[in-house]
Amino acid sequence: MSSDVRWPREAWIPLLAGLFWLWRAPAHGLPGFLFSVLPGCLLLSSGFAMLFMPGDRRISQFAALGGVLGVVFALPAFVVVGPGAALLLIAASLAGFVAAGVHSLRLEPSVEGVPAAVFSYRLGAEVAIDEALLASMFLTAKLPRAGDHARIPRELSEARARFEAEGWLEKPAGYHTTPPPLEAPLISRARTRGIDYEHLRFESGYQPHPGEPGRERWLARVANRTAHAWVLRHPGPPRPWLVCIHGYQMGWPLIDLLAFQPEIFHRRLGLNLLVPTLPLHGLRKSGRRSGDGFLSGDPLDTVHAEAQAMWDLRRLLGWLRDDQAATAIGVMGFSLGGYTTALLASLDDGLACAIAGIPVTDFARTYYRHLPPLHVSRAEHYGLAEPALCDVLSVISPLALEPRIPRERRWIFAGVADRLVPADQVHDLWKHWEQPRIAWYPGSHLTFRLHPNVPKLVLTALVESGLST
């Protein structure tokens, strides 16, 4: 849809919803004001901005967040002011939430070769879920500090010169060294919310190349040195394995296992599952949240995080083949896990299939899409140029490496209205992968399970690759 949006009709919905929240606040004293000011101001200001500052993607994000907070903050109103007023506040908040998604649909241009996003209020609600998540990620993100703005471009320039001298910009696969075999990892039994699994751990052993910028900073992350994975395996003779790679800010047993539906893949289809924890996630985290540092802050940390993911995963694949006698191994990942799946398929040629779900494919473009303009301007002021960033990140880019498994073993699914991973990025991977089978579903990043063509594609991939019957 057109990005030239003037006086959009949906802007009046969050604007009026915000006014309603703030109008109701004085009648309930200080507590009412405190509960009303945040959702009311977010909705009101977002609606105003849609009218008078059109085209900024962040407006939809904060309108959606205001709608979510409005629903949450309206719940105490059932007790304080009664169900009638509470239901009106919830209805106004939900209307503002859906309007945020509708406005976002207006702003996103169509991508040639990708099915058009057909407007519906359901799709608007799905998009608003993505927008609210983006707003919360932005508000809680750890951005570079003042002293980092000079250091990061300098290290990036040094890394680019080193990568060019080593020939890694021309042949990025050479950046990734072959890890040693994984022998006798520690395995203990565990249980989470009714799911029995095994906790596998081992010393990663990964180190950035000697003299590589950021090496010492990376090695100082003590918890990240130990790799973890959740294992679900059947007794008896060897079986096929499905390696499931989680998304950004995941990495905890309950979240990861539920995301990959053990009741389907493990119990119904009879697969053994291996769910590794990506660097800086879960028990390996070094920040306040799982995933901090992987995609935020320092680009070289992103390079080392993804390089370590490749190192750990290749050791785990070797363990599955040598120790577990896996009859076949498939890999499936979502979001950041989809990126990692695509990259792994460029370094290992023994995979039965690679299923890249809602995959981010270009970290540089993702940075520049989601970072606030002020931070982009500041980074450019200090010399952080997008071409240099792209060059350095190319050594971990699935778009820069050639896939090592046949085209018929590559599979992709993605949302036509995804706001975290825009469709153009997925389309680029699809072209780079020689246009394998892809399922475009009419939804957003977080709602792929609601669309039946996604599980259909995954099941077809598992059957045709020999992992399931």
C-alpha positions in Angstrom: 0.0 0.0 0.0 1.0 3.6 -0.5 3.4 5.2 2.0 1.9 8.6 1.1 -0.9 8.6 3.6 -2.7 11.9 4.4 -5.5 12.2 6.9 -6.1 8.4 7.3 -9.5 7.7 8.7 -8.2 5.0 11.1 -6.3 7.7 13.0 -9.4 8.9 14.6 -9.9 5.6 16.4 -6.8 5.7 18.7 -7.2 9.5 19.0 -10.8 9.1 20.4 -9.9 6.1 22.4 -7.1 8.1 24.1 -9.4 11.0 24.8 -12.0 8.6 26.3 -9.3 7.1 28.6 -8.2 10.6 29.8 -11.8 11.8 30.1 -12.7 9.0 32.4 -9.5 9.4 34.6 -10.5 12.5 36.8 -13.7 10.8 38.0 -11.7 8.1 39.8 -9.1 10.2 41.6 -5.4 9.7 41.6 -5.5 5.9 41.1 -7.7 6.4 38.0 -5.3 9.0 36.6 -2.3 6.8 37.2 -4.0 3.9 35.4 -5.2 6.1 32.5 -2.3 8.3 31.7 -0.1 5.8 29.9 -2.6 4.1 27.6 -4.5 7.3 27.1 -1.5 9.4 26.1 -0.1 6.6 23.9 -3.4 6.3 22.0 -4.1 10.0 21.8 -0.6 11.0 20.7 -0.4 8.1 18.1 -3.8 9.1 16.6 -2.7 12.7 16.4 0.7 11.7 14.8 -1.1 9.6 12.2 -3.0 12.7 11.1 -0.2 15.3 11.3 3.1 13.2 11.0 2.2 10.5 8.4 4.6 7.9 7.2 6.5 7.1 10.4 6.3 3.4 11.1 6.9 3.9 14.8 3.5 5.6 15.2 1.7 2.3 14.6 4.0 0.6 17.1 3.1 2.9 19.9 -0.6 2.9 19.0 -0.6 -0.9 19.3 1.3 -0.8 22.5 -1.2 1.8 23.9 -4.0 -0.6 22.9 -2.4 -3.5 24.8 -1.7 -1.5 27.9 -5.3 -0.2 27.7 -6.7 -3.7 27.9 -4.4 -4.6 30.8 -4.9 -1.4 32.7 -8.7 -1.7 32.3 -8.9 -5.0 34.1 -8.9 -3.4 37.7 -11.8 -1.2 36.5 -14.1 -4.2 36.8 -13.7 -4.0 40.5 -13.3 -0.2 41.0 -15.9 1.3 38.6 -17.9 -1.7 37.5 -18.1 -3.9 34.4 -19.8 -1.4 32.2 -17.1 1.2 32.3 -14.4 -1.5 32.2 -15.8 -3.1 29.0 -16.0 0.3 27.3 -12.3 1.0 28.1 -11.4 -2.5 26.8 -13.4 -2.0 23.6 -11.8 1.4 23.0 -8.4 0.0 23.6 -9.0 -2.9 21.2 -10.3 -0.6 18.6 -7.2 1.5 18.8 -5.1 -1.7 18.7 -6.7 -2.9 15.5 -6.5 0.6 14.0 -2.7 0.5 14.6 -2.4 -2.6 12.5 -4.7 -1.1 9.8 -2.5 2.0 9.6 0.7 -0.2 9.4 -0.9 -2.0 6.4 -1.3 1.3 4.7 2.4 2.2 5.1 4.1 -1.0 3.9 4.8 -1.0 0.1 4.1 -4.2 -1.9 7.0 -6.4 -2.9 7.2 -7.8 -6.4 6.9 -11.5 -6.4 5.1 -11.6 -3.0 1.4 -12.1 -2.7 -0.4 -8.9 -1.8 -1.7 -8.4 1.8 -5.5 -8.5 1.4 -7.0 -6.1 3.9 -9.1 -7.4 6.7 -9.6 -6.5 10.3 -8.2 -9.8 11.3 -5.0 -9.1 9.4 -4.9 -5.6 11.0 -5.1 -7.3 14.5 -2.3 -9.7 13.6 -0.1 -6.9 12.3 -0.8 -4.9 15.5 0.6 -7.8 17.5 3.9 -7.4 15.7 3.8 -3.6 16.1 3.2 -3.8 19.9 6.2 -6.3 20.2 8.4 -3.9 18.2 7.5 -1.0 20.5 8.3 -3.1 23.6 11.6 -4.2 22.1 12.5 -0.7 21.3 11.7 0.6 24.8 13.7 -2.1 26.5 16.6 -2.4 24.0 20.1 -1.7 25.2 21.4 0.8 22.7 25.1 1.8 22.3 26.4 4.2 24.9 28.1 7.5 24.1 31.6 6.0 24.3 30.6 3.2 21.9 29.8 5.4 19.0 33.4 6.0 18.3 34.7 2.5 19.1 32.2 0.6 17.0 33.0 2.2 13.6 36.7 1.9 14.4 36.4 -1.8 15.2 34.2 -2.3 12.2 36.8 -0.7 9.9 39.5 -2.9 11.4 37.4 -6.0 11.0 36.6 -5.2 7.4 40.2 -4.7 6.5 41.1 -8.0 8.2 38.3 -9.9 6.5 39.3 -8.6 3.1 42.9 -9.5 3.7 42.0 -13.0 4.6 39.7 -13.4 1.6 36.6 -13.9 3.7 34.7 -11.1 2.0 35.1 -13.0 -1.3 34.7 -16.5 0.2 32.8 -16.0 3.5 32.6 -19.8 4.2 36.3 -19.6 4.9 35.6 -17.5 8.0 34.0 -20.5 9.7 36.5 -23.1 10.9 35.7 -26.8 11.4 35.0 -27.5 15.0 36.3 -30.6 16.8 34.0 -33.6 17.5 31.7 -33.4 20.4 32.4 -36.2 22.8 30.6 -37.2 26.0 28.5 -34.2 26.6 26.8 -34.0 30.0 23.2 -35.1 29.9 20.7 -34.9 32.8 17.0 -35.6 33.0 14.7 -32.6 33.5 11.0 -31.7 33.4 9.1 -28.5 32.6 5.3 -28.2 32.8 4.6 -31.8 32.1 7.3 -32.2 29.4 10.0 -34.7 30.1 13.3 -33.9 28.4 17.0 -34.2 28.7 19.3 -31.3 29.3 22.5 -31.6 27.2 25.5 -29.3 27.9 29.1 -29.0 26.8 32.0 -26.6 26.7 31.6 -24.8 23.4 35.2 -24.1 22.8 34.5 -21.4 20.2 36.8 -18.5 20.0 37.0 -15.6 17.4 40.0 -15.6 15.2 43.3 -14.5 17.0 43.6 -10.7 16.7 40.0 -10.2 15.5 38.4 -7.0 16.8 36.0 -7.7 19.7 37.6 -11.1 20.5 38.5 -10.4 24.1 35.1 -8.8 24.8 33.4 -11.9 23.4 35.5 -14.3 25.4 34.8 -12.4 28.6 31.1 -13.6 28.5 31.6 -16.6 30.9 28.1 -18.0 30.8 28.1 -18.1 27.0 31.1 -20.5 27.0 28.8 -23.4 28.0 26.4 -24.6 25.3 23.0 -26.1 26.1 20.3 -28.0 24.3 17.0 -29.7 25.2 16.7 -33.3 23.9 13.6 -35.5 23.4 14.5 -38.9 22.1 12.8 -42.2 21.9 14.2 -45.5 23.2 15.1 -48.3 20.8 16.8 -48.2 17.4 18.2 -45.1 15.7 15.6 -42.6 14.3 15.6 -39.4 12.3 16.3 -36.2 14.2 14.8 -32.7 13.8 17.1 -29.9 15.1 14.8 -27.0 16.1 16.4 -23.6 16.3 14.6 -21.0 18.4 14.0 -17.3 17.8 15.3 -14.1 19.3 14.9 -13.6 23.0 13.9 -17.3 23.6 16.3 -19.9 24.9 14.4 -21.3 27.9 13.1 -24.9 28.0 9.4 -24.3 28.4 9.2 -21.6 25.7 11.5 -23.5 23.3 9.8 -26.8 23.6 6.3 -25.4 23.3 7.3 -23.5 20.2 8.3 -26.7 18.5 5.3 -28.7 19.5 6.7 -32.0 20.9 3.2 -33.5 20.9 3.3 -33.3 17.1 6.9 -33.8 16.0 8.1 -36.0 18.8 5.1 -38.1 19.8 2.9 -38.2 16.7 5.6 -38.2 14.0 8.1 -40.2 16.1 11.0 -37.9 15.6 13.8 -37.3 18.0 14.2 -33.6 18.8 17.2 -31.5 19.6 16.6 -27.9 20.6 19.9 -26.0 21.0 20.2 -22.7 22.9 21.7 -20.0 20.7 24.6 -17.9 22.1 23.6 -15.1 24.5 20.2 -16.7 25.1 18.7 -18.5 28.1 21.3 -19.9 30.4 24.0 -18.3 28.2 22.7 -14.8 28.5 25.0 -12.0 29.6 22.5 -9.1 29.7 19.3 -8.5 31.5 17.2 -10.3 28.9 17.8 -13.4 26.9 19.3 -12.5 23.6 20.8 -9.1 24.7 23.8 -8.4 22.6 23.0 -10.8 19.7 21.2 -8.2 17.6 21.5 -5.0 19.5 24.5 -2.8 20.2 27.7 -4.1 18.6 27.8 -5.5 15.1 30.9 -7.6 15.8 29.1 -9.2 18.7 26.4 -10.3 16.2 29.1 -11.7 13.9 30.6 -13.7 16.8 27.2 -14.8 18.1 26.2 -16.3 14.8 29.7 -17.8 14.1 29.5 -19.5 17.5 26.0 -20.7 16.7 27.5 -22.4 13.6 30.3 -23.9 15.6 28.1 -25.3 18.3 25.5 -26.6 15.8 28.1 -28.4 13.7 29.4 -30.1 16.8 25.9 -31.2 17.7 25.3 -32.5 14.2 28.5 -34.5 14.5 27.3 -35.9 17.8 23.9 -36.9 16.3 25.6 -38.7 13.4 28.5 -40.4 15.3 27.0 -41.0 18.8 23.3 -41.3 18.1 23.6 -42.9 14.7 20.9 -40.6 13.3 19.3 -42.1 10.2 18.6 -38.5 8.9 18.7 -35.0 10.3 16.5 -32.1 9.4 16.8 -28.5 10.6 13.9 -26.1 11.2 14.1 -22.6 12.7 11.9 -19.6 13.3 12.8 -15.9 12.9 16.4 -15.7 14.1 16.4 -19.5 14.0 15.3 -19.3 10.4 18.3 -17.2 9.6 20.5 -19.7 11.5 18.9 -22.6 9.7 19.6 -21.0 6.3 23.3 -20.3 7.2 23.8 -23.8 8.6 22.5 -25.2 5.2 25.4 -23.3 3.7 28.0 -25.0 5.9 26.7 -28.6 6.2 25.8 -30.8 3.2 24.4 -33.7 5.0 21.0 -32.3 6.0 17.9 -34.1 4.9 16.0 -30.7 4.8 16.3 -27.1 5.9 13.0 -25.4 6.8 13.5 -21.6 7.3 10.5 -20.2 9.0 9.8 -16.4 9.0 13.5 -15.9 8.5 15.3 -12.7 8.9 18.0 -12.7 6.2 19.8 -9.4 6.3 20.9 -8.0 9.7 22.1 -4.7 8.3 18.8 -3.9 6.6 17.0 -5.0 9.8 19.1 -2.6 11.9 18.4 0.4 9.6 14.7 -0.4 9.4 14.0 -0.7 13.1 16.5 1.7 14.7 15.2 5.2 15.4 16.3 7.9 12.9 18.2 9.7 15.6 20.4 6.7 16.4 21.0 6.1 12.7 22.1 9.7 12.2 24.4 9.5 15.2 25.9 6.2 13.9 26.5 7.8 10.5 28.0 10.9 12.1 30.6 8.8 13.8 31.4 6.9 10.6 29.3 3.7 10.8 28.6 3.4 7.1 26.0 0.9 5.9 28.3 -0.6 3.2 31.0 -1.4 5.8 28.5 -3.0 8.0 27.1 -5.1 5.2 30.6 -6.3 4.3 31.5 -7.4 7.8 28.1 -9.1 8.3 28.5 -10.9 5.0 30.6 -13.6 6.6 27.6 -14.8 8.5 25.0 -14.0 5.8 22.9 -16.8 4.2 22.6 -14.5 1.2 26.4 -14.4 0.8 27.0 -18.2 1.1 25.8 -20.8 -1.3 23.5 -23.5 0.1 25.1 -27.0 0.2 22.0 -29.1 0.1 19.9 -29.6 -3.1 17.1 -27.2 -3.9 14.4 -29.8 -3.3 15.5 -30.0 0.3 15.1 -26.3 1.0 11.8 -25.0 2.3 10.5 -21.5 3.5 7.4 -20.1 5.0 6.7 -16.4 5.7 4.0 -13.9 6.3 3.0 -11.4 3.7 2.4 -8.7 6.4 5.3 -9.5 8.7 6.5 -6.4 10.4 9.6 -7.8 12.2 10.9 -9.5 9.1 9.6 -7.7 6.0 8.7 -9.8 3.0 11.4 -8.4 0.8 14.1 -10.1 3.0 12.4 -13.5 2.7 11.9 -13.0 -1.0 15.7 -12.4 -1.3 16.4 -15.7 0.4 13.9 -17.5 -1.8 15.6 -16.2 -4.9 19.1 -17.0 -3.5 17.9 -20.5 -2.7 16.8 -21.0 -6.4 13.1 -20.5 -5.7 12.3 -23.6 -3.6 8.8 -24.3 -2.3 7.6 -21.5 -0.1 4.3 -20.9 1.8 3.3 -17.3 2.0 0.6 -17.0 4.7 -1.8 -14.0 5.1 -0.5 -13.0 8.5 2.2 -11.4 10.5 5.4 -12.6 12.2 3.9 -14.0 15.4 0.8 -15.6 13.9 2.1 -18.3 11.6 0.5 -21.0 13.6 -3.0 -19.6 12.8 -2.6 -20.3 9.1 -3.0 -23.9 7.8 -0.7 -23.7 4.9 2.3 -23.4 7.3 1.9 -26.8 9.1 1.0 -28.3 5.7 4.3 -27.2 4.2 6.3 -28.4 7.2 4.7 -31.8 7.2 5.3 -32.1 3.4 9.0 -31.2 3.9 9.4 -33.8 6.6 7.7 -36.5 4.5 9.5 -35.8 1.3 12.9 -35.6 3.0 12.4 -39.0 4.6 12.2 -37.8 8.2 8.5 -38.9 8.5 6.1 -41.1 6.8 
